[in-house]
Amino acid sequence: MKRILCYGDSNTWGFTPGCGVRFDENTRWTKIVQKILGDEYEIIEDGINGRTTVWDHPYLGSYVNGYKGLPFSLFRAKPIDLVVMMLGTNDIIYTDAEGTYRGLYKVAKALKNADSVFEGDSDGSKNIFVHNPDVLLVAPVVSSESTISDPDGGFRYRESRKIIEKTKQVAEALSLPFFDASSVAAASNVDGIHMDEENHLKLGKALAEEIRKHFSKEAI
């Protein structure tokens, strides 16, 4: 069985646009992936509302910081065959696309070197990844120009578009596979940030295919 950790923010958690209620297990893209791939895969959901790459929230603290939260998630989920990471949307609250690049690079590099960066037990149970560290970097869906999500003259929209290329650059720099969620899905116009039911389905189908292809290439 392949164990896959899906590490992300509210679009991985399943935030319903406009109201924040969590989508059910028939709707979330992570569960769509599980349903398509079947019992040979175990999809481990790890999405937190507001999660960033490396930024602390001024009031909520560091629990939304993706880098600081990484060891907790990895040690809870291990042994892992693949991490699917989709972060960057919430970074725009604190920085621009270039800052997001630096944050993504830090988190992705830590993942690629997880067994040495996050040293665990002294015996063989310390290994986080089953084999070599394996990470699929996913650029999040672009935020829309909704006045609800983007009141500052389109800054969030412009920077979120740039994050696609920045995520790709991180993937290339670290020799990691890359997927652009915006190539198949979009944020809802209700709040301009979160995917609706239809787009969870689109992303789930696409990522299931990417994951299947990823492991097929490994087997060759």
MILUM-826800 format. One record per residue: z, x, y of N, C-alpha, C in turn; residue in three letters. Coordinates in pm, whole numbers, plus 32768, in hexadecimal, padded with zeros to 4 digits. Each point is the difference from the previous one (the first is absolute). Example, Ala and Ser with C-alpha at 12.3 -4.5 7.8 and 13.67 -1.06 7.14 Angstrom:
% MILUM-826800
+------+------+------+------+------+------+------+------+------+-----+
|  n.w |  n.u |  n.v | ca.w | ca.u | ca.v |  c.w |  c.u |  c.v |   r |
+------+------+------+------+------+------+------+------+------+-----+
| 830C | 8527 | 7DC7 | 8000 | 7FA7 | 8077 | 8000 | 805A | 8078 | ALA |
| 7FB8 | 7FDD | 8069 | 8006 | 8052 | 8077 | 8049 | 7FB3 | 806D | SER |
+------+------+------+------+------+------+------+------+------+-----+
END
This chain:
% MILUM-826800
+------+------+------+------+------+------+------+------+------+-----+
|  n.w |  n.u |  n.v | ca.w | ca.u | ca.v |  c.w |  c.u |  c.v |   r |
+------+------+------+------+------+------+------+------+------+-----+
| 8000 | 8054 | 7F88 | 8000 | 7FAC | 8078 | 8000 | 8057 | 807D | MET |
| 7FAC | 7FDE | 8061 | 7FFC | 8046 | 807F | 8060 | 7FBD | 8062 | LYS |
| 8056 | 8051 | 803D | 8060 | 7FCD | 8062 | 7FCF | 8025 | 808C | ARG |
| 7FEA | 7F99 | 8054 | 7FC5 | 8015 | 8084 | 805E | 7FCB | 806B | ILE |
| 802A | 8059 | 8058 | 8057 | 7FDB | 8070 | 7FAA | 7FDE | 8079 | LEU |
| 8010 | 7F87 | 8036 | 7FB8 | 7FD6 | 8078 | 8061 | 800A | 8076 | CYS |
| 7FEA | 8065 | 8054 | 805E | 8023 | 806A | 7FC2 | 7FDA | 8087 | TYR |
| 803E | 7F9F | 8042 | 7FC3 | 7FD1 | 807B | 805F | 7FB3 | 805A | GLY |
| 7FC6 | 7FAF | 8058 | 804E | 7FB6 | 8063 | 7FF9 | 7F6A | 7FE2 | ASP |
| 7FFE | 7FAD | 8068 | 8006 | 7F70 | 7FEC | 7F85 | 7FC7 | 7FBB | SER |
| 7F8D | 8042 | 800D | 7F8A | 7FD0 | 7FB9 | 8005 | 8022 | 7F6B | ASN |
| 805A | 8057 | 7FD9 | 801B | 8018 | 7F71 | 8071 | 7FA5 | 7FD2 | THR |
| 8061 | 7FE7 | 8057 | 806E | 7FA5 | 7FE0 | 7FCC | 7F71 | 7FEE | TRP |
| 7F9D | 7FD9 | 8052 | 7FC8 | 7F7A | 7FF4 | 8025 | 7FA1 | 8070 | GLY |
| 8006 | 8032 | 807B | 8027 | 7FB4 | 8076 | 7F96 | 7F97 | 8023 | PHE |
| 8028 | 7F81 | 8002 | 7FA3 | 7F96 | 8024 | 7FE8 | 7FFE | 8096 | THR |
| 7F84 | 8007 | 802D | 7FE4 | 8003 | 8091 | 8040 | 7F8C | 804A | PRO |
| 8045 | 8022 | 806C | 8036 | 7F99 | 8057 | 808C | 7FD0 | 7FE2 | GLY |
| 802B | 8009 | 7F81 | 8085 | 7FCB | 7FDF | 8058 | 8065 | 7FB7 | CYS |
| 7FC5 | 8063 | 7FBD | 804F | 8069 | 7FC1 | 8036 | 7FE1 | 7F77 | GLY |
| 7FEC | 7F86 | 7FCE | 8028 | 7FE1 | 7F77 | 7FAE | 8056 | 7FA1 | VAL |
| 803C | 802C | 7F93 | 7FB8 | 8057 | 7FA3 | 7FA1 | 7FAF | 7FA9 | ARG |
| 7F82 | 802F | 7FF9 | 7FA2 | 7FC3 | 7FA4 | 8035 | 8008 | 7F71 | PHE |
| 7FDC | 7F9E | 7FAE | 8033 | 7FFD | 7F77 | 7FB3 | 8061 | 7FA5 | ASP |
| 8026 | 8002 | 7F82 | 7FC8 | 8061 | 7FA2 | 7F70 | 7FE2 | 7FDA | GLU |
| 7FCD | 7F8E | 8023 | 7F74 | 7FE1 | 7FE7 | 7FA6 | 802A | 8074 | ASN |
| 803E | 802F | 806D | 7FB7 | 8019 | 807B | 7FFF | 8092 | 802C | THR |
| 8071 | 8045 | 7FF0 | 800A | 808A | 8031 | 7F9A | 805B | 7FBE | ARG |
| 7FC3 | 805A | 804C | 7F96 | 8055 | 7FC9 | 8033 | 8056 | 7F8D | TRP |
| 807D | 8028 | 8007 | 8039 | 8050 | 7F93 | 8001 | 7FB2 | 7F7D | THR |
| 8020 | 7F80 | 8008 | 8004 | 7FAD | 7F87 | 7F73 | 7FDE | 7FD0 | LYS |
| 7FA1 | 7FF8 | 805E | 7F74 | 7FEC | 7FD9 | 7FD2 | 8079 | 7FAE | ILE |
| 8022 | 8078 | 8030 | 7FDE | 807A | 7FB6 | 803C | 7FFC | 7F74 | VAL |
| 8080 | 7FDA | 7FF7 | 8042 | 7FF9 | 7F7E | 7FB9 | 7F9F | 7FA2 | GLN |
| 7FDE | 7F8D | 8034 | 7FBF | 7F9A | 7FAE | 7F77 | 802F | 7FCD | LYS |
| 7FB4 | 8044 | 8056 | 7F7C | 802F | 7FDA | 8008 | 8072 | 7F9A | ILE |
| 805A | 805E | 8018 | 8008 | 8077 | 7FAA | 8047 | 7FE3 | 7F7C | LEU |
| 805B | 7FA1 | 7FFF | 803F | 7FD7 | 7F83 | 8075 | 8056 | 7FD4 | GLY |
| 8026 | 7FF0 | 7F82 | 807B | 803A | 7FCD | 7FFC | 8097 | 7FED | ASP |
| 7F8B | 803D | 800C | 7FF8 | 8091 | 7FF4 | 802D | 8046 | 8080 | GLU |
| 801A | 7FB2 | 8066 | 802E | 8036 | 8080 | 807F | 7FB9 | 802C | TYR |
| 8059 | 8048 | 8042 | 8075 | 7FC4 | 8040 | 7FFA | 801D | 8095 | GLU |
| 7FF2 | 7F98 | 8050 | 7FF7 | 800E | 8090 | 808D | 7FEF | 803A | ILE |
| 802F | 8068 | 8045 | 8086 | 8000 | 803A | 7FF2 | 7FE9 | 8096 | ILE |
| 802C | 7F8D | 802F | 7FF4 | 7FDC | 808E | 806D | 8045 | 8051 | GLU |
| 7FD8 | 8041 | 806C | 8062 | 803D | 805A | 7FCC | 7FF7 | 808F | ASP |
| 8007 | 7F88 | 8037 | 7FDA | 7FE9 | 808A | 8079 | 7FD8 | 8051 | GLY |
| 800D | 8036 | 807A | 806D | 7FDD | 805B | 7FC4 | 7FD7 | 8086 | ILE |
| 802A | 7F90 | 8033 | 7FD1 | 7FD3 | 8082 | 8022 | 8066 | 806B | ASN |
| 7F9D | 8027 | 804F | 8018 | 805F | 806C | 7FFB | 8091 | 7FD7 | GLY |
| 7FE3 | 801D | 7F82 | 8001 | 808D | 7FD3 | 7F96 | 8051 | 8049 | ARG |
| 8027 | 8077 | 802A | 7FA8 | 805E | 8043 | 7FEC | 807A | 7FA6 | THR |
| 7FB5 | 8060 | 8031 | 7FF4 | 807E | 7FB4 | 807E | 8054 | 8013 | THR |
| 8024 | 801D | 807C | 8071 | 805C | 8018 | 805D | 7FD1 | 8070 | VAL |
| 7FED | 7F86 | 8033 | 8047 | 7FD5 | 8077 | 8077 | 7FA6 | 7FDF | TRP |
| 8073 | 8019 | 8042 | 8075 | 7FAA | 7FF6 | 7FF3 | 7F8C | 8062 | ASP |
| 8033 | 7F8C | 7FDA | 8005 | 7F8E | 805B | 8078 | 8012 | 805D | HIS |
| 7FF2 | 7FE2 | 8081 | 806E | 8019 | 805E | 807F | 7FB0 | 7FE3 | PRO |
| 7FF3 | 7F8E | 7FBD | 8075 | 7FAD | 7FE3 | 801E | 7FF9 | 7F6A | TYR |
| 7F98 | 7FF6 | 7FB0 | 8013 | 7FEF | 7F70 | 801A | 8085 | 7FBA | LEU |
| 7FE2 | 806F | 8043 | 801F | 8082 | 7FC7 | 7F92 | 8038 | 7FA9 | GLY |
| 8029 | 8053 | 7FA0 | 7FA0 | 8051 | 7FB4 | 7FCD | 7FBE | 7F81 | SER |
| 8030 | 7F8A | 7FDE | 7FD4 | 7FC6 | 7F80 | 7F6C | 7FDD | 8001 | TYR |
| 7FC5 | 7FF2 | 8078 | 7F70 | 7FE4 | 8008 | 7FAD | 8081 | 8005 | VAL |
| 8041 | 8073 | 8003 | 7FBC | 8081 | 8007 | 7FC9 | 8023 | 7F75 | ASN |
| 7F7B | 8001 | 7FF2 | 7FC3 | 8015 | 7F7D | 801D | 8087 | 7FC3 | GLY |
| 800C | 8067 | 8053 | 801D | 8085 | 7FCC | 8091 | 8008 | 7FCE | TYR |
| 805C | 7FCC | 804F | 808D | 8005 | 7FD8 | 801C | 7FA7 | 7F87 | LYS |
| 7FB4 | 7F94 | 7FF3 | 8016 | 7FA6 | 7F90 | 7FBA | 802A | 7F80 | GLY |
| 7FA8 | 8063 | 800A | 7FAE | 8025 | 7F8E | 804E | 802C | 7F85 | LEU |
| 8064 | 8059 | 800D | 8046 | 802A | 7F86 | 8045 | 7F8E | 7FB7 | PRO |
| 8038 | 7FA0 | 8049 | 8041 | 7F8D | 7FBF | 7F9A | 7FB4 | 7FAC | PHE |
| 7F8A | 7FE8 | 803A | 7F98 | 7FB5 | 7FB9 | 7FCD | 804C | 7F87 | SER |
| 7FEB | 8082 | 8010 | 7FC8 | 8050 | 7F93 | 8061 | 800C | 7F8B | LEU |
| 807F | 8019 | 801F | 8060 | 800F | 7F93 | 801E | 7F7B | 7FBA | PHE |
| 7FF4 | 7F92 | 804C | 8014 | 7F7E | 7FC1 | 7F8C | 7FDE | 7FA3 | ARG |
| 7F85 | 8026 | 8028 | 7F89 | 7FD7 | 7FB6 | 7FD5 | 8060 | 7F93 | ALA |
| 802F | 807B | 8003 | 7FCD | 8065 | 7FA3 | 8019 | 7FD9 | 7F6E | LYS |
| 7FAC | 8031 | 7FA4 | 7F8C | 8056 | 8013 | 7F87 | 7FB0 | 8031 | PRO |
| 7FB2 | 803C | 805A | 7F92 | 7FBC | 8043 | 7F7B | 8043 | 7FDB | ILE |
| 7F9A | 7FAE | 7FEB | 7F7B | 8035 | 7FE9 | 7FAF | 8009 | 8082 | ASP |
| 8019 | 7FA2 | 805D | 7FB3 | 7FFC | 807B | 8050 | 7FBB | 806D | LEU |
| 7FF8 | 8036 | 807B | 8037 | 7FBC | 8076 | 7F8B | 7FCF | 8054 | VAL |
| 7FFE | 7F7F | 801D | 7FA0 | 7FC6 | 805E | 804B | 7FED | 8084 | VAL |
| 7FDC | 804D | 8065 | 8048 | 7FFB | 807F | 7FA9 | 7FC5 | 806E | MET |
| 8033 | 7F98 | 8041 | 7FB9 | 7FC1 | 8070 | 8061 | 7FF1 | 8074 | MET |
| 7FFB | 8060 | 805D | 8059 | 8002 | 8074 | 7FB1 | 8023 | 807E | LEU |
| 803C | 7FE4 | 8072 | 7FC4 | 8025 | 807F | 8000 | 7F91 | 8068 | GLY |
| 7FFD | 7F83 | 7FD4 | 7FF9 | 7F8F | 805D | 8075 | 8001 | 8063 | THR |
| 8079 | 8017 | 7FCF | 8076 | 7FF8 | 8057 | 8015 | 807E | 8053 | ASN |
| 7FBC | 806B | 7FDE | 800C | 807A | 8050 | 7FD4 | 7FE9 | 8091 | ASP |
| 7FA3 | 7FA2 | 8014 | 7FC7 | 7FEA | 8084 | 806A | 7FCC | 8062 | ILE |
| 8070 | 7FD1 | 7FCE | 8070 | 7FD9 | 8057 | 803B | 807C | 8043 | ILE |
| 7FF8 | 8072 | 7FBC | 8044 | 8079 | 802B | 7FA2 | 8070 | 8030 | TYR |
| 7F82 | 7FFB | 7FD7 | 7FA6 | 806F | 801A | 7F70 | 7FCF | 8005 | THR |
| 7FA3 | 805C | 7FFB | 7F72 | 7FDD | 7FFA | 7FC7 | 802A | 7F78 | ASP |
| 7F7D | 7FF8 | 7FF0 | 7FC4 | 8020 | 7F7F | 8013 | 8092 | 7FDA | ALA |
| 8002 | 8059 | 8063 | 8016 | 808D | 7FE3 | 808E | 8018 | 7FCB | GLU |
| 8061 | 7FB9 | 8039 | 8088 | 8008 | 7FCD | 800A | 7FC8 | 7F73 | GLY |
| 7FB5 | 7F96 | 7FE7 | 7FFC | 7FC7 | 7F7A | 7FC7 | 8064 | 7F9C | THR |
| 7F98 | 8048 | 802B | 7FC7 | 8069 | 7FA9 | 806C | 8063 | 7FD6 | TYR |
| 804F | 802E | 805F | 8069 | 8063 | 7FE0 | 8068 | 7FC5 | 7FA3 | ARG |
| 8023 | 7F80 | 8017 | 8061 | 7FBF | 7FA8 | 7FCA | 7FEC | 7F74 | GLY |
| 7F85 | 7FD1 | 7FF6 | 7FC1 | 7FED | 7F7D | 7FF7 | 8084 | 7FB4 | LEU |
| 7FDA | 8068 | 8049 | 7FF2 | 8083 | 7FBF | 8087 | 802D | 7FC6 | TYR |
| 806A | 7FEC | 804C | 8085 | 802B | 7FD0 | 8029 | 7FB4 | 7F83 | LYS |
| 7FED | 7F7C | 8000 | 8028 | 7FB0 | 7F8C | 7FA6 | 8020 | 7F89 | VAL |
| 7F7E | 8007 | 8015 | 7FA2 | 801A | 7F92 | 8014 | 808B | 7FC5 | ALA |
| 801C | 8062 | 8054 | 8019 | 8087 | 7FCE | 807F | 8005 | 7FAC | LYS |
| 8067 | 7FB7 | 802D | 807B | 7FF8 | 7FB2 | 7FE7 | 7FC0 | 7F78 | ALA |
| 7FAC | 7F98 | 7FFE | 7FDE | 7FBF | 7F81 | 7FB6 | 8060 | 7FA3 | LEU |
| 7FA2 | 8048 | 8038 | 7FB0 | 805C | 7FAF | 8056 | 806F | 7FC4 | LYS |
| 806E | 8020 | 8043 | 805B | 8069 | 7FCF | 8088 | 7FC6 | 7FDA | ASN |
| 8000 | 7F84 | 7FD3 | 807D | 7FB5 | 7FEF | 8063 | 8043 | 7FA2 | ALA |
| 7FD1 | 8039 | 7F93 | 805E | 8037 | 7F9E | 8049 | 807B | 8034 | ASP |
| 7FC9 | 8043 | 8064 | 8045 | 8072 | 803C | 8049 | 7FDA | 8081 | SER |
| 7FC5 | 7FA2 | 804D | 803E | 7FD6 | 807E | 807F | 7FB0 | 7FE5 | VAL |
| 7FF9 | 7FA4 | 7FA0 | 8072 | 7FAA | 7FE0 | 8039 | 802A | 7F78 | PHE |
| 8043 | 8070 | 7FFF | 8032 | 8037 | 7F82 | 806B | 7FA5 | 7FC5 | GLU |
| 7FF6 | 7FE7 | 7F80 | 805C | 7FA4 | 7FBE | 805A | 8044 | 7F9B | GLY |
| 8008 | 7FC7 | 7F89 | 8059 | 8033 | 7F98 | 7FD0 | 8088 | 7FCD | ASP |
| 8057 | 8045 | 7FBB | 7FDE | 8086 | 7FD0 | 7FAC | 7FFC | 7F81 | SER |
| 7FF9 | 7F8C | 7FBD | 7FB1 | 7FF8 | 7F85 | 7F79 | 7FBD | 801D | ASP |
| 7FB7 | 7FE0 | 7F9A | 7F79 | 7FCA | 800F | 7FFB | 7F78 | 8042 | GLY |
| 8070 | 7FB9 | 800A | 7FFE | 7F7A | 8039 | 7FEB | 8003 | 8097 | SER |
| 7FFF | 8079 | 803C | 7FF0 | 8007 | 8091 | 7F72 | 7FE2 | 802D | LYS |
| 7F9E | 8010 | 7FA7 | 7F75 | 7FF3 | 802B | 7FE3 | 7F73 | 8032 | ASN |
| 7FC8 | 7FF9 | 8077 | 7FE0 | 7F7F | 803C | 7F7C | 7FCB | 7FCB | ILE |
| 7F9E | 8058 | 7FF4 | 7F7D | 7FD8 | 7FCC | 7FF5 | 8023 | 7F6C | PHE |
| 7FBC | 7FAB | 7FB7 | 7FED | 8017 | 7F71 | 7FB1 | 8080 | 7FE8 | VAL |
| 7F96 | 8011 | 804E | 7FAE | 8079 | 7FF7 | 8001 | 8043 | 8089 | HIS |
| 7F8F | 8023 | 8035 | 7FFB | 8037 | 8087 | 8013 | 7F90 | 8065 | ASN |
| 803C | 801F | 8075 | 800E | 7F98 | 8068 | 7F79 | 7FC0 | 8022 | PRO |
| 8000 | 7F7D | 8009 | 7F83 | 7FB5 | 8011 | 8016 | 7F95 | 806B | ASP |
| 7FB1 | 8004 | 806A | 8014 | 7FA6 | 8072 | 7F79 | 7FC8 | 802C | VAL |
| 7FF9 | 7F7C | 8011 | 7F8C | 7FBE | 803C | 8028 | 7FD6 | 808D | LEU |
| 7FC0 | 803B | 8065 | 801D | 7FDE | 808C | 7FA8 | 7F8B | 802C | LEU |
| 8040 | 7F97 | 8030 | 7FB8 | 7F88 | 802B | 8014 | 7FEE | 8096 | VAL |
| 7F93 | 7FFE | 804C | 8008 | 7FE0 | 808E | 8019 | 7F6B | 800F | ALA |
| 8065 | 7FD7 | 804F | 8020 | 7F71 | 800B | 7F95 | 7FB2 | 804B | PRO |
| 8005 | 7F7C | 7FF1 | 7FA1 | 7FAB | 8048 | 8013 | 8012 | 8096 | VAL |
| 7F94 | 7FF5 | 8049 | 8004 | 800F | 8091 | 8045 | 7F87 | 803F | VAL |
| 8059 | 801B | 8060 | 803E | 7F92 | 804A | 7F96 | 7FBD | 8057 | SER |
| 8008 | 7F7C | 800C | 7F9C | 7FB9 | 8051 | 8025 | 8006 | 8093 | SER |
| 7FA9 | 7FCB | 8055 | 801A | 8000 | 8090 | 8050 | 7F86 | 802B | GLU |
| 804D | 7FCA | 7FA3 | 8055 | 7F8D | 801E | 8062 | 8022 | 8070 | SER |
| 8011 | 7FA6 | 805F | 805F | 8017 | 806D | 8090 | 8002 | 7FCE | THR |
| 8017 | 7FC8 | 7F8A | 8087 | 8000 | 7FC7 | 8026 | 808C | 7FD5 | ILE |
| 7FA6 | 8042 | 7FB8 | 8020 | 8083 | 7FCA | 7FDB | 8072 | 805E | SER |
| 7FAE | 7FE5 | 8065 | 7FC8 | 806B | 8050 | 7FFF | 7FDC | 8095 | ASP |
| 8076 | 7FF4 | 803C | 8007 | 7FD1 | 808A | 7FDC | 806A | 8068 | PRO |
| 7FF5 | 807E | 7FD5 | 7FEF | 806E | 805F | 7F70 | 802E | 800D | ASP |
| 7FA8 | 7FA3 | 801D | 7F77 | 8025 | 801E | 7FB0 | 8037 | 7F8B | GLY |
| 8023 | 7FDA | 7F86 | 7FB2 | 8029 | 7F8C | 8026 | 8087 | 7FC6 | GLY |
| 8071 | 8039 | 8027 | 8028 | 8085 | 7FCE | 8010 | 8001 | 7F68 | PHE |
| 8049 | 7F9D | 7FCC | 8018 | 7FFB | 7F6F | 7F7C | 7FF6 | 7FB4 | ARG |
| 7FA7 | 7FAB | 8030 | 7F7F | 7FEF | 7FBE | 7FB1 | 8083 | 7FFF | TYR |
| 7FF6 | 8040 | 8072 | 7FB3 | 807D | 8009 | 803B | 806D | 7FA8 | ARG |
| 8083 | 800F | 8005 | 803F | 806B | 7FB2 | 7FFD | 7FE2 | 7F6B | GLU |
| 800E | 7F81 | 7FDA | 7FFD | 7FDE | 7F72 | 7F76 | 801A | 7FC4 | SER |
| 7F98 | 7FF1 | 8050 | 7F7A | 8023 | 7FD1 | 7FF5 | 8096 | 7FE6 | ARG |
| 803D | 804E | 8057 | 7FFD | 8092 | 7FF0 | 804D | 802E | 7F84 | LYS |
| 8064 | 7FB1 | 7FD7 | 8052 | 8027 | 7F8D | 7FAE | 8008 | 7F81 | ILE |
| 7F94 | 7FB4 | 7FF7 | 7FAA | 8009 | 7F8A | 7FCF | 808F | 7FEE | ILE |
| 7FC7 | 8038 | 8069 | 7FCB | 8089 | 7FF9 | 8070 | 8065 | 7FF0 | GLU |
| 8072 | 7FE9 | 8041 | 8071 | 805D | 7FF4 | 8035 | 8003 | 7F71 | LYS |
| 8007 | 7F8C | 7FC0 | 802C | 7FFB | 7F74 | 7F9D | 804A | 7FA8 | THR |
| 7F81 | 7FEE | 8019 | 7F99 | 8047 | 7FB4 | 800D | 8097 | 8013 | LYS |
| 801D | 802B | 8079 | 8012 | 808E | 801B | 8077 | 803A | 7FB5 | GLN |
| 806D | 7FB4 | 7FF8 | 8074 | 802D | 7FB2 | 7FDA | 800E | 7F6D | VAL |
| 7FBA | 7F9B | 7FCD | 7FD5 | 8004 | 7F73 | 7FAA | 807A | 7FE5 | ALA |
| 7FA3 | 801D | 805A | 7FA8 | 8073 | 7FEE | 804D | 8083 | 8009 | GLU |
| 805E | 8008 | 805D | 804E | 807A | 8012 | 8056 | 8020 | 7F86 | ALA |
| 802E | 7F98 | 7FBC | 8059 | 8013 | 7F8C | 7FB9 | 7FE7 | 7F7B | LEU |
| 7F7C | 7FEC | 8006 | 7FAF | 7FE7 | 7F87 | 8034 | 7F87 | 7FB2 | SER |
| 8013 | 7F92 | 8047 | 8030 | 7F85 | 7FC3 | 7F93 | 7F95 | 800A | LEU |
| 7FFB | 7FA2 | 7FA2 | 7FA2 | 7F91 | 800A | 8024 | 7FA4 | 8074 | PRO |
| 7F9B | 7FBD | 8037 | 8012 | 7FAE | 8078 | 7FBB | 7F79 | 7FED | PHE |
| 803E | 7F98 | 803A | 7FC2 | 7F7C | 8001 | 801F | 7FBE | 8086 | PHE |
| 7F9D | 7FBE | 8039 | 800F | 7FB9 | 807F | 8012 | 7F6B | 7FE6 | ASP |
| 807A | 7FCE | 8016 | 801C | 7F71 | 7FE8 | 7FA9 | 7FA7 | 8058 | ALA |
| 7FDC | 8030 | 8077 | 7FAF | 7FAF | 805A | 7F70 | 7FEF | 7FD0 | SER |
| 7FD9 | 804C | 7F9C | 7F79 | 7FEF | 7FC9 | 7FF5 | 7F80 | 7FAD | SER |
| 8073 | 7FC6 | 7FDC | 7FFC | 7F86 | 7FAE | 8057 | 7F90 | 8038 | VAL |
| 8061 | 8021 | 8056 | 8061 | 7F9D | 802E | 8018 | 800E | 8096 | ALA |
| 8044 | 7F9B | 8039 | 8019 | 7FFE | 8090 | 8086 | 7FBF | 801D | ALA |
| 8036 | 801F | 8076 | 807B | 7FBF | 802D | 7FE2 | 7F72 | 802C | ALA |
| 8061 | 7FA9 | 7FF0 | 7FF1 | 7F75 | 802A | 8001 | 7FF5 | 8098 | SER |
| 7FB5 | 7FA1 | 8036 | 8003 | 7FE7 | 8090 | 8080 | 7FBA | 802C | ASN |
| 8050 | 7FD4 | 7F9F | 807D | 7FBC | 8023 | 805D | 805E | 804A | VAL |
| 8011 | 807B | 7FCA | 8054 | 8061 | 8046 | 7FBB | 8086 | 8017 | ASP |
| 7F88 | 8010 | 7FC9 | 7FB2 | 8078 | 801B | 8028 | 807A | 7FB1 | GLY |
| 8062 | 7FF6 | 7FA7 | 8032 | 8074 | 7FB7 | 7FFE | 7FEA | 7F69 | ILE |
| 802E | 7F8A | 7FD5 | 8017 | 7FE8 | 7F72 | 7F8A | 7FB8 | 7FBF | HIS |
| 7FE8 | 8021 | 7F82 | 7F95 | 7FC0 | 7FB4 | 802A | 7F75 | 7FD1 | MET |
| 7FA1 | 7FA6 | 7FFB | 8019 | 7F7C | 7FC8 | 7FE4 | 8001 | 7F6A | ASP |
| 800B | 7F8C | 7FC2 | 7FF1 | 7FF5 | 7F6F | 7F78 | 8031 | 7FD1 | GLU |
| 7F97 | 7FD9 | 8046 | 7F79 | 8028 | 7FDA | 7FEE | 8097 | 8004 | GLU |
| 8039 | 8040 | 8063 | 7FEE | 8091 | 800E | 8059 | 804F | 7FA2 | ASN |
| 8074 | 7FCA | 7FDA | 804E | 803E | 7F95 | 7FAF | 8003 | 7F7F | HIS |
| 7FBA | 7F91 | 7FE6 | 7FAE | 7FF8 | 7F87 | 7F8F | 8067 | 8004 | LEU |
| 7FBE | 800A | 8072 | 7F93 | 8061 | 800E | 8031 | 808F | 7FEB | LYS |
| 8070 | 8020 | 803F | 8034 | 8089 | 7FF3 | 8032 | 801B | 7F73 | LEU |
| 8041 | 7F9E | 7FC3 | 8030 | 8011 | 7F78 | 7F90 | 801B | 7F9D | GLY |
| 7F93 | 7FB5 | 800D | 7F8D | 8015 | 7FA8 | 7FC4 | 808B | 8015 | LYS |
| 7FF3 | 8029 | 807D | 7FC3 | 8082 | 801E | 8057 | 8073 | 7FD0 | ALA |
| 8082 | 7FF7 | 8016 | 8058 | 806E | 7FD7 | 8011 | 8005 | 7F68 | LEU |
| 7FFA | 7F8F | 7FBF | 8003 | 8001 | 7F6D | 7F89 | 804F | 7FCB | ALA |
| 7F8C | 7FEA | 803D | 7F87 | 8049 | 7FD7 | 800C | 8095 | 8021 | GLU |
| 8038 | 8021 | 8075 | 8013 | 808C | 8025 | 805E | 8046 | 7F9F | GLU |
| 806C | 7FBE | 7FDB | 8061 | 803A | 7FA4 | 7FC3 | 8014 | 7F75 | ILE |
| 7FB7 | 7F9B | 7FD3 | 7FBD | 800B | 7F7E | 7F9E | 8075 | 7FFF | ARG |
| 7FB0 | 800C | 8069 | 7FA0 | 806E | 800A | 8048 | 8086 | 8008 | LYS |
| 8070 | 8004 | 8047 | 804C | 807C | 8010 | 802B | 8037 | 7F79 | HIS |
| 8037 | 7FAA | 7FAD | 8030 | 802F | 7F7D | 7F8C | 8017 | 7F9F | PHE |
| 7F93 | 7FBC | 8014 | 7F89 | 801A | 7FAD | 7FCA | 808B | 801B | SER |
| 8001 | 802B | 8080 | 7FD2 | 8087 | 8022 | 805D | 8069 | 7FC5 | LYS |
| 8083 | 7FE1 | 8001 | 8061 | 805F | 7FC6 | 7FE7 | 8018 | 7F6D | GLU |
| 7FD5 | 7F96 | 7FBC | 7FEE | 8009 | 7F6E | 7F85 | 8050 | 7FD8 | ALA |
| 7FA4 | 8013 | 805E | 7F84 | 8049 | 7FE0 | 801A | 8096 | 7FF0 | ILE |
+------+------+------+------+------+------+------+------+------+-----+
END
